[in-house]
Amino acid sequence: MSASAQVPPSDRVINGPTPKHAQLREILRRTVERELPPGSPIPSERDLAETYQVSRLTVRSAIGKLVEEGLLSRVRGKGTFTAARRMELQLYLMSFTEDMRRRGMTPTTEVVKTATEVPPAPSAHALGLTAGTPAHRLVRLRRADGVPLAVERGWYHAGRMPGLLDLDLTRSLYVQLAQSYDLRPDHAWQTVWAESADRETARLLGMRAGSPLLVFRRVSSVNGEPIEDMTSWYRGDHYQVTMQLDRNTPDSGHHPHYGGTR
C-alpha cells in the first residue's frame, strides 16, 4: 500500500459520523478482495497507521473484525495474511498426513498430551469397554506448511493397541496402526457440527477464543471392532465440507461410510 499522500480520496479515512475503524475496515476489505491473492501478507499495523493517518488501536480494531469474518488470518510470529482458500474436507477415510501431501503441503504433528486412563462414559461405550476399563488418550496438534489446522483429541482401545503411546506419535497414526498392529480402519461413523473455540483450542490453533470451528467426532472400526473415538476441531476459516447426497433414506439399507482426515 502507498504512502498517505498517495492514497486516493475514496480510500482516505476522514473525520465524520462513520467511526474511523469502520472506514479503515472497508478500505482494507476492498484491497484484500480486489488486489491481494489468498495467503498474501498485509502491511504491518505501524505501516497502515502511517499510511491512513490513524492510531494503531484503530488499525488493530479494523483488522480484528476482518479476522473474525475470515477475510484475514493471523499467524503467530509471522503477521497477518489474506485468508487462504478453504480446503475441501471430504468425508472419507484418509490420514491427515496423506491428505496434506496429496494437496502438495508439508504436514507436521505436535503431541500435546498422552495418557492411559479411564475414558468418559460416551467414549467407553463407543469403544465397547466396560466401566472402569482404561484406554489410551492422545491429543495432537496438526499443521500443514507450518499453519495449525486442527486439534485432535482421541481415545484408543488399549487392549487392541498395547504400547501405542510408546510409538512415534508425530508420524501418521494410521500407518503405524497398520505396521505395528495390523489394524487398518475400514469403517467409521462420523458426526459433524460447528462450535466456537474455547480458550485452550484457540491457543493451540493460534486463533481468538470464540472463533468458528468445524468439529468432527468419528468412531472408527476394523472388521466391526471399534478401535478409535476421535474428536477433531478444524479451523473454520480454512475448511469447508463437501458431501454427495442421494435419495436413499436410513431405512433403505444404504448407510453411508463416513470418515475424515487423520
C-alpha positions in Angstrom: 0.0 0.0 0.0 1.2 3.5 -0.8 2.2 6.4 1.5 -0.6 8.6 2.9 -0.1 11.3 0.3 -0.8 8.8 -2.5 -3.9 7.3 -1.0 -6.8 8.1 -3.4 -9.7 10.2 -1.9 -12.0 7.2 -1.9 -9.6 5.3 0.3 -8.9 8.0 2.9 -10.0 7.9 6.5 -11.8 11.1 7.4 -13.5 12.7 10.4 -17.2 12.1 10.2 -20.2 10.1 11.5 -18.7 6.8 10.5 -16.0 5.6 13.0 -12.5 5.5 11.7 -12.1 1.8 12.4 -15.2 1.0 10.3 -13.9 3.2 7.4 -10.5 1.5 7.5 -12.1 -1.9 7.7 -14.0 -1.3 4.4 -10.9 0.1 2.8 -8.9 -3.0 3.7 -11.7 -5.2 2.7 -11.7 -3.7 -0.8 -7.9 -4.0 -1.0 -8.0 -7.7 0.0 -10.9 -8.6 -2.3 -9.6 -6.8 -5.4 -5.8 -6.7 -5.2 -4.3 -9.4 -2.9 -4.3 -13.1 -3.7 -5.0 -15.7 -0.9 -2.2 -16.1 1.5 -0.7 -12.6 0.9 0.8 -10.7 3.8 -0.8 -7.3 4.6 1.3 -4.3 5.8 2.1 -4.1 9.5 -0.1 -2.2 11.9 2.6 0.5 12.0 2.7 0.9 8.3 -1.1 1.0 8.0 -1.4 3.6 10.8 1.1 5.8 8.9 -0.5 5.3 5.5 -4.0 6.2 6.7 -3.1 8.6 9.4 -4.9 6.7 12.2 -3.9 5.2 15.5 -2.6 1.7 15.8 -5.6 0.9 18.0 -7.8 1.9 15.1 -5.8 -0.4 12.8 -6.0 -3.3 15.3 -9.7 -2.9 15.6 -10.3 -2.9 11.8 -8.0 -5.9 11.3 -9.6 -7.8 14.2 -13.1 -7.6 12.6 -11.8 -8.9 9.3 -10.1 -11.8 11.1 -13.4 -12.6 12.8 -15.1 -12.6 9.4 -12.5 -15.0 8.0 -11.1 -12.5 5.4 -7.8 -12.2 7.2 -5.8 -14.7 9.2 -3.2 -14.1 11.9 -0.2 -16.3 12.1 1.6 -16.1 15.4 5.2 -14.7 15.0 4.7 -14.1 11.2 2.0 -11.4 10.8 -1.4 -11.1 9.2 -2.3 -12.6 5.8 -5.3 -12.7 3.5 -7.1 -15.9 4.2 -6.2 -18.9 2.1 -8.9 -20.5 0.1 -10.8 -23.1 2.2 -9.7 -26.7 1.6 -12.3 -29.2 0.8 -12.7 -31.6 3.8 -14.3 -34.6 2.1 -15.8 -37.4 4.2 -13.6 -40.4 3.6 -11.1 -42.4 5.5 -7.6 -41.0 4.8 -4.8 -40.0 7.2 -4.2 -36.2 7.7 -0.6 -36.8 6.6 -1.6 -38.5 3.4 -4.3 -35.8 2.7 -1.9 -32.9 3.1 0.8 -34.5 1.0 -1.8 -35.1 -1.7 -2.5 -31.3 -1.6 1.2 -30.6 -2.1 1.6 -29.4 1.5 4.0 -30.5 4.3 2.2 -32.0 7.3 3.7 -31.9 10.8 2.3 -33.1 14.1 2.8 -32.0 17.7 1.9 -34.3 20.5 0.2 -32.2 23.2 -0.8 -34.9 25.7 -0.7 -38.7 26.2 -2.1 -40.8 29.0 -3.7 -44.2 29.7 -6.7 -43.6 31.9 -10.4 -44.4 32.2 -12.4 -42.6 29.5 -15.7 -40.8 29.9 -18.8 -43.0 29.6 -19.6 -42.0 25.9 -16.1 -42.9 24.7 -16.1 -46.1 26.8 -19.4 -47.1 25.2 -18.1 -46.2 21.7 -15.1 -48.4 22.2 -17.1 -51.2 23.6 -15.3 -51.0 27.0 -16.8 -51.9 30.3 -17.0 -49.3 33.0 -13.6 -48.6 34.6 -11.5 -50.1 31.8 -8.7 -47.7 30.8 -8.0 -46.6 27.3 -5.2 -44.6 25.6 -5.7 -40.8 25.5 -4.0 -38.9 22.7 -4.1 -35.1 22.0 -2.3 -33.8 18.9 -2.0 -30.5 17.0 -1.8 -30.9 13.2 -0.2 -28.4 11.0 0.3 -28.0 7.2 3.1 -25.8 5.9 3.5 -24.6 9.4 0.0 -23.4 9.8 -2.1 -25.0 12.6 -5.2 -26.5 11.1 -6.7 -29.0 13.6 -6.6 -30.2 17.2 -7.4 -33.9 17.7 -8.4 -35.4 21.0 -9.0 -39.1 20.9 -9.4 -42.3 22.8 -8.0 -45.6 21.6 -8.7 -49.2 22.6 -5.7 -50.1 24.8 -6.4 -53.9 24.6 -6.1 -53.9 20.8 -3.1 -51.5 20.8 -0.8 -52.3 23.7 2.2 -49.9 23.8 0.5 -47.4 21.4 1.8 -44.4 23.4 5.4 -45.6 23.0 5.3 -45.2 19.3 6.4 -42.0 17.4 3.0 -40.3 17.5 4.3 -37.4 15.4 4.0 -39.7 12.4 0.8 -40.8 10.7 -1.1 -42.8 13.2 -2.9 -44.9 10.7 0.3 -46.0 9.1 1.7 -47.1 12.5 -1.5 -48.9 13.4 -1.1 -50.9 10.2 2.6 -51.6 10.7 2.6 -52.3 14.5 -0.8 -54.0 15.0 -2.0 -54.9 11.5 -5.1 -52.7 12.1 -6.5 -50.8 9.1 -9.7 -48.9 9.8 -12.2 -49.9 7.2 -15.4 -48.3 8.5 -16.4 -45.2 10.6 -19.4 -43.2 11.7 -18.8 -39.5 11.9 -20.9 -36.7 13.3 -20.2 -33.1 12.2 -21.1 -29.8 14.0 -20.0 -26.3 14.4 -18.9 -24.6 17.6 -16.9 -21.7 18.9 -13.3 -22.2 20.0 -12.6 -22.5 23.8 -9.5 -20.9 25.2 -7.3 -23.9 25.0 -8.3 -24.9 21.5 -8.0 -21.3 20.3 -4.5 -21.1 21.9 -3.3 -24.2 20.1 -4.7 -23.1 16.7 -3.5 -19.5 17.1 -7.0 -18.1 17.0 -9.1 -15.9 19.2 -11.4 -17.6 21.7 -14.9 -17.8 20.2 -13.6 -18.2 16.6 -15.7 -20.6 14.4 -14.6 -24.3 14.2 -15.8 -27.3 12.4 -15.9 -30.3 14.7 -15.9 -34.0 13.7 -16.4 -36.9 16.1 -15.6 -40.2 14.5 -15.7 -43.7 15.8 -13.5 -46.0 13.6 -13.5 -49.8 13.5 -11.7 -52.7 12.0 -13.7 -55.7 10.9 -16.6 -54.4 13.1 -14.5 -53.9 16.2 -14.2 -50.2 17.4 -10.6 -49.0 18.0 -10.8 -45.2 17.9 -13.1 -42.5 19.3 -11.7 -39.2 17.9 -13.0 -35.7 18.0 -11.2 -33.2 15.8 -11.5 -29.4 15.8 -10.8 -27.8 12.4 -10.3 -24.1 11.7 -13.5 -22.8 10.2 -11.5 -20.2 8.2 -9.5 -22.9 6.4 -12.0 -25.7 5.7 -15.3 -26.4 4.1 -17.2 -29.7 3.9 -18.5 -31.2 0.7 -21.0 -34.1 0.7 -22.6 -36.0 -2.1 -26.3 -36.5 -1.5 -28.8 -39.0 -3.0 -32.4 -40.1 -2.4 -31.5 -43.1 -0.2 -33.0 -42.9 3.3 -31.8 -44.6 6.5 -34.5 -47.2 6.1 -33.3 -48.1 2.6 -30.4 -50.2 3.8 -27.8 -48.0 2.2 -25.8 -46.5 5.1 -23.0 -44.1 4.2 -19.5 -44.9 5.3 -18.3 -41.7 6.9 -14.7 -40.8 7.5 -12.5 -37.8 7.8 -8.9 -36.8 7.9 -6.4 -38.1 10.4 
